[in-house]
Amino acid sequence: MIGARAISDKFSFAWLKQVQQRCKLYDYERHRWLDFSGRASSRITLAAALDSGRPVWVTRAAPA
């Protein structure tokens, strides 16, 4: 589905903790992550941006 655009990270418990702190709940109507207070904690997701034709911001480069 994403193919060459996919980014993979080596698993570690520190990485898992970071993911769990940042990504809480997903808003399927607005295509973004929310914290447990309902505040947006991310921009719209890549898939939603690509589907809508909106500009896509990349915050980190894929490993070579």
C-alpha positions as a printed Julia matrix, in Angstrom:
64×3 Matrix{Float64}:
   0.0    0.0    0.0
   2.67   2.55   0.99
   5.59   0.61  -0.51
   8.85   2.54  -0.77
   7.43   5.39   1.34
   7.17   3.14   4.42
   9.44   3.96   7.34
  10.43   1.19   9.73
  12.06   1.54  13.13
  13.87  -1.05  15.18
  11.67  -2.08  18.12
  12.7   -1.09  21.64
  10.69  -0.45  24.77
  11.86   3.19  24.74
  10.44   3.54  21.2
   7.16   1.92  22.31
   6.88   4.33  25.25
   7.4    7.32  22.93
   4.69   6.06  20.56
   2.25   5.5   23.42
   2.89   8.99  24.79
   2.29  10.68  21.42
  -0.47   8.59  19.83
  -3.55   8.25  21.96
  -6.88   8.19  20.09
  -7.58   8.39  16.36
 -10.23  10.76  14.96
 -11.49   9.01  11.82
 -13.54  12.03  10.69
 -10.62  14.49  10.77
  -7.85  11.88  10.23
  -5.57  12.88  13.09
  -4.45  11.7   16.51
  -6.0   13.1   19.7
  -4.93  13.04  23.34
  -7.39  11.78  25.96
  -8.69  15.34  26.46
  -9.77  15.47  22.81
  -7.03  17.89  21.73
  -5.27  17.24  18.41
  -1.78  15.86  18.98
  -0.79  15.52  15.3
  -1.39  16.92  11.86
  -3.69  15.03   9.52
  -2.37  11.59   8.66
  -0.36  10.94   5.5
  -3.03   8.69   3.98
  -5.73  11.32   4.47
  -3.52  14.04   3.0
  -2.69  11.96  -0.06
  -6.34  11.07  -0.61
  -7.5   14.67  -0.27
  -4.8   16.26  -2.43
  -3.64  18.43   0.51
   0.08  19.27   0.81
   2.04  16.69   2.8
   4.69  17.73   5.34
   7.43  15.23   6.06
   8.98  15.67   9.49
  11.6   12.97   9.15
  13.44  11.36   6.29
  13.23   7.64   5.6
  16.43   5.68   6.38
  18.65   4.98   3.4
